[in-house]
Amino acid sequence: MSLNCSSEPKLIDATTVSIKYVVGGWLTLLFCVSGIVTNIFTVVVLSHPRMRNSSTHVYLMALSACNIFLLAGLMINYSLKSIASYPQLLAYLRRPDPINRNALLANAYEQFYAHVAPFTTPLLSMLLLSSTYLTVLLSGDRYFLICWPLIAEKIRTRRKNIYKTISRKRCPNTANKKKLTKPLNAINKFANVLKR
């Protein structure tokens, strides 16, 4: 996509760019940083052993963790991009010559963004979608707990037991190091035999 120097200054003026710089840059950065800090605080509080018993708290912790990464990605993709490219964009709008155009395109953050955007854009979409799904799951969990508390407690207890059973069958000897070292030593010996 080429920049047409003769028509662009008529479409975008310095006031619009300044508003985008303040709102899309610094205000978004402020909200993202405060959201990341409060979500980290939420994860720390919900990771307490007494809070991990409820499925509601697990959903809230997963939602907070998802939102931490979402806000960090939004900060990288939008807020820092607006802040970093503001001086070059303003200089280009004041004097639309090839030197200012090249300075805008050669901005270090624009170069970084060009390499990172193919990965961060789908990742942000995925995080936003998973945040929505976690909110729906949390709403469904609360609905069952309020409308059908006896059935919900049975399901939640079974779910816990199934989870505990599956995790214990996958890693049955995690607490006993002596029982773990024997199979690991046997695997290492077998790997050494195969290497020869």
Secondary structure, 3 states (H helix, E strand, C coil): CCCCCCCHHHHCCHHHHHHHHHHHHHHHHHHHHHHHHHHHHHHHHHCCCCHHHCHHHHHHHHHHHHHHHHHHHHHHHHHHHHHHHHHHHHHHHHCCCHHHHHHHHCCHHHHHHHHHHHHHHHHHHHHHHHHHHHHHHHHHHHHHHHHCHHHHHHHHHHHHHHHHHHHHHHCCCCCCHHHHHHHHHHHHHHHHHHHC
